[in-house]
Structure formats: structure tokens, C-alpha cells
Amino acid sequence: MTDCIFCKIARGEIPSRKVYEDEDIFAFHDVRPLTPVHFLIVPKLHVASLAECDMTHQAVLGKMMVLAGRLAREEGCGDGFRLIINTGRVGLQEVYHLHIHVLGGPDRLPPMLKR
């Protein structure tokens, strides 16, 4: 997809603060961070959402999850972090390119949802 903002970021057409890159994955700092550490991990292959994934995406999804822990620690989240994958309208997905939010910092994160 040529007009997807995350595709453009992964291709280097839009500047970003890169955290990591390889042939399959691009990770970069969120431009509007919600926590002291807030970056996104995206596959370079355009997939609109997690709901569209199937077994052909297994390897890249696994790679994203494994990288999340390593990159979170490297970014200073040695005592824990949170991963969020918003999916679809009800899941409040804003950019329709699969992405994982990695959030953390020195202090405990607030609850995700009120009980």
C-alpha cells in the first residue's frame, strides 16, 4: 500500500526515530508518547490489522513478539512493560497497518481498563 503512513515510515519516506530495523520489521518511537518509553513495532509487509493475519504471518508475528521484549529492555524497561495491539474500529485502531505499541518507563503503568 503506497499511501499508508507506517509503510512510508518503514521505507524511510517519512522521518522517524528508529529503534530497530531488519528485512521484515521496523520499530520506531511514537510521535505522541503516552509513557516515558513508547515505541511501535510494525511488519514491513502491509497487513491492515491482526484480524487479517493467518498462518502465513506466523513467522513475522513471532519475530515481532520476541523483538518486543528485547527492544523494551534495551530502551530501559528492565522491570516490565506493556504490549498493546489495537485491532479494528471497536479496538480503537487508528492506523490500519498492524502494529504493536510497547509502553513502559521507570514507574508502574496505570491499569489498562477500569474494573
VEXDREN-2710 file (C-alpha; in Angstrom, 1 decimal):
% VEXDREN-2710
k/r/px/py/pz
1/MET/0.0/0.0/0.0
2/THR/1.6/3.2/-1.1
3/ASP/-0.3/5.8/1.0
4/CYS/-0.1/4.0/4.4
5/ILE/1.8/6.2/6.9
6/PHE/3.5/3.2/8.6
7/CYS/4.6/1.8/5.2
8/LYS/6.1/5.2/4.4
9/ILE/7.9/5.3/7.7
10/ALA/9.3/1.8/7.2
11/ARG/10.5/2.7/3.7
12/GLY/12.2/5.8/5.1
13/GLU/10.0/8.3/3.2
14/ILE/8.8/9.9/6.5
15/PRO/11.4/10.6/9.2
16/SER/11.2/8.6/12.4
17/ARG/13.3/7.9/15.5
18/LYS/14.3/4.3/14.6
19/VAL/14.6/1.8/17.4
20/TYR/15.3/-1.3/15.1
21/GLU/15.2/-2.5/11.6
22/ASP/15.7/-5.7/9.7
23/GLU/14.4/-7.1/6.4
24/ASP/10.9/-7.9/8.0
25/ILE/10.4/-5.5/10.9
26/PHE/10.7/-1.7/11.6
27/ALA/10.4/-0.3/15.1
28/PHE/10.3/3.4/15.9
29/HIS/9.4/5.8/18.7
30/ASP/5.8/7.1/18.8
31/VAL/5.5/10.7/17.9
32/ARG/2.9/11.2/20.7
33/PRO/4.3/9.0/23.5
34/LEU/1.9/8.1/26.3
35/THR/4.7/6.8/28.6
36/PRO/8.4/7.6/29.0
37/VAL/9.1/4.6/26.7
38/HIS/6.6/4.3/23.8
39/PHE/7.6/2.8/20.5
40/LEU/5.9/0.8/17.8
41/ILE/6.9/-2.4/16.1
42/VAL/5.5/-2.9/12.6
43/PRO/6.0/-5.5/9.9
44/LYS/7.3/-4.1/6.6
45/LEU/4.7/-6.1/4.8
46/HIS/1.5/-4.2/4.9
47/VAL/-1.2/-6.0/6.9
48/ALA/-4.1/-3.8/7.9
49/SER/-4.8/-5.4/11.3
50/LEU/-4.2/-8.5/13.4
51/ALA/-7.7/-9.7/12.4
52/GLU/-6.4/-10.1/8.8
53/CYS/-3.5/-12.4/9.8
54/ASP/-3.4/-16.1/9.1
55/MET/-0.8/-18.8/9.4
56/THR/1.3/-17.2/6.6
57/HIS/2.0/-14.4/9.0
58/GLN/3.1/-16.7/11.9
59/ALA/6.9/-16.1/11.4
60/VAL/6.7/-12.3/11.3
61/LEU/4.2/-12.2/14.3
62/GLY/6.5/-14.4/16.3
63/LYS/9.5/-12.2/15.4
64/MET/7.6/-9.1/16.5
65/MET/6.8/-10.6/19.9
66/VAL/10.3/-11.8/20.5
67/LEU/11.8/-8.5/19.5
68/ALA/9.3/-6.6/21.7
69/GLY/10.9/-8.0/24.9
70/ARG/14.5/-7.4/23.7
71/LEU/13.8/-3.9/22.5
72/ALA/11.8/-3.0/25.6
73/ARG/14.8/-4.0/27.8
74/GLU/17.2/-2.1/25.5
75/GLU/15.0/1.0/25.8
76/GLY/15.1/0.9/29.6
77/CYS/12.1/-1.3/30.5
78/GLY/14.1/-3.8/32.5
79/ASP/11.4/-4.1/35.2
80/GLY/8.4/-4.6/32.9
81/PHE/6.5/-3.2/30.0
82/ARG/3.1/-3.4/28.3
83/LEU/2.3/-4.5/24.7
84/ILE/-0.9/-3.3/23.1
85/ILE/-2.3/-4.3/19.7
86/ASN/-5.4/-2.3/18.9
87/THR/-7.5/-4.1/16.3
88/GLY/-10.3/-2.6/14.2
89/ARG/-12.8/0.1/15.0
90/VAL/-14.0/-1.4/18.3
91/GLY/-10.4/-2.0/19.4
92/LEU/-9.7/1.7/18.7
93/GLN/-7.1/1.1/15.9
94/GLU/-6.2/4.4/14.4
95/VAL/-3.7/3.4/11.7
96/TYR/-4.7/0.4/9.7
97/HIS/-1.3/-1.2/9.5
98/LEU/-0.6/-3.9/12.1
99/HIS/1.5/-2.5/14.9
100/ILE/2.4/-3.3/18.5
101/HIS/2.7/-0.5/21.0
102/VAL/5.5/-1.1/23.5
103/LEU/4.9/1.1/26.6
104/GLY/6.9/1.4/29.8
105/GLY/9.1/3.5/32.0
106/PRO/10.5/3.8/35.4
107/ASP/7.1/3.9/37.2
108/ARG/4.3/1.5/37.3
109/LEU/1.8/1.9/34.4
110/PRO/-1.8/2.7/35.1
111/PRO/-4.4/0.0/34.7
112/MET/-5.4/-0.7/31.2
113/LEU/-9.1/-0.8/31.9
114/LYS/-11.2/0.3/34.9
115/ARG/-12.7/-2.7/36.8
END
